[in-house]
């Protein structure tokens, strides 16, 4: 199966960069969102990012123009799904929202189209049963910032056809990514499970007053060589995302130890969701200006 046209549903933190990465790789991409403001922000990002890359000498003018031509934005899911071969869903981490969306995607896309979810944690078998093509529904998990991070996790649930996984790995490769294949489903996949363990320990050390979050970040950055400590990274990926996925994990497991930490709950309630709002653990208001 040859993939030519991709639809990305959700133009937020992940969706807009996945869309642009796919457009830069030569795919015809339609990015859709129900929120006009988010969609406009994504358009503006493309308008500034491409000329910046050209000015930096990282992209030719022709390649930038081609990527721009390849990428369209629309508020209409129906329009975005027309004639697509491949869908990447990157909407909010709420299972009921995703299930509802995949039901619509199944109705609106051609029967041959693969329906992938970029969910950070939710396995595709929790979604695939709402469609008439479970063998074509799988996890394709990108990392933030999606234009930079090379890894893509492809997860082969029990319902997923070999061809679906193979085509998805190939799409990731064409986008310049390095895909890894998970042979079985597991909640949180590889990276987020490992990251969850790091975050849990970081919150424990912070909340019992062993060290400030800045010093914990410095320790992880300089002591382990991670590009960002866990708090700085949460600001990048979104504290709202951390809250939603941890609540989902708690609901699933019913284990109180899985509840979001008090610090995450406090930040979530205050609306201090990280970089995208200008404040999380760190302050980005100056940077935004
Ligand atoms: N969007 C697009 N490109 C970006 C970017 C962004 N937000 N931030 C940085 N870049 C690009 C820059 O343009 C630059 O590109 P170039 O080298 O080709 O010119 C390159 O990245 C390096 O940028 P900087 O020199 O400005 O900054 P750093 O060297 O500090 O890199 C970083 C920034 C790439 C974000 C780096 O700090 C990093 O790798 N951080 C860790 C990110 C990470 O761990 N992500 C995974 C999170 S977990 C996840 O996503 C899972 C999900 O389910 C939650």
Boltz pocket constraint, residues with backbone or C-beta under 6 A from the ligand:
constraints:
  - pocket:
      binder: B
      contacts: [[A, 56], [A, 58], [A, 118], [A, 119], [A, 120], [A, 121], [A, 142], [A, 143], [A, 144], [A, 145], [A, 147], [A, 148], [A, 149], [A, 192], [A, 195], [A, 227], [A, 228], [A, 233], [A, 237], [A, 241]]
      max_distance: 6.0
